[in-house]
Amino acid sequence: MTTSLTPQQQQFFQENGYLIGFPPIFTSDEMSSNNEKMSRLAALLAPGETFKDIREWHENSRWLFDIGMNPDILDLVEGVLGPDFYMWASNFFAKAPHTKETVGWHQDGYYWPMEPHHSVTVWIAFTEVDEENGAMKIVPGSHTSGVLEHQRCDPDETDSVLTLLLEKGTFKEDTAVSLCLHPGEVSLHDDRLVHGSPANPSDRPRIGLTFRYSGTDVKNDLSINPNFKAFLARGTDRYHYNPEGTPPTTEFGRPAFKAVSLEEAGRG
């Protein structure tokens, strides 16, 4: 199986800001193993923490690191970013059955203290992901408007897990589409693409794992996120803008720090 993007797929991404419909990256047996290992990793969560706290754990977990560096995934990323890019973030996004939490409309690039905007997210389905259990929704082509202004909302007045959100009318919400995936499948989206996700009223969990990749020309603001580490995934880093990470050797581990976005830094 080849995972290189075709010229048609590259053009679609440029125009729409996302891609979906790839053959599974991981087989059914591999996903069974991944879900078992996910449970072992989650055992490292402290009391009061949830899956959303499993963030940047690829820096200390070889299992996660190896998923992010899977050659088939890197082939897809290279088709978007070009030959020189690094991996810098990983997050689990888990919605338990019958949860009211949503992810309000936003752009990833607004949250990240990084310039220029030359980044892509790979979203890996660990469970079936569909409209019934809260699949991510995206607004095709919205990335072409650049990064839009977000407004801070009162967390007591929203079900969204994010508090810096786009206002209605700043994008074409009626054109949104759901990115439905089978376990082991992936989607890609641009860091400026408007997206969000509804609650999960179903009887099934909805679990995904994301990795973030950026061209080596992208610089993180260490004054906001001082623990940032870049792991060169493909090509050459001619810029050396960011601290280099050291690949982990322990199969399951967690960092001693927490990453900081503009929201968490009180910016924006």
Summary of the structure (lengths in Angstrom):
residues: 268
radius of gyration: 17.4
end to end distance: 43.0
largest distance: 49.0
contacts: 841
relative contact order: 0.25
helix: 25%
strand: 25%
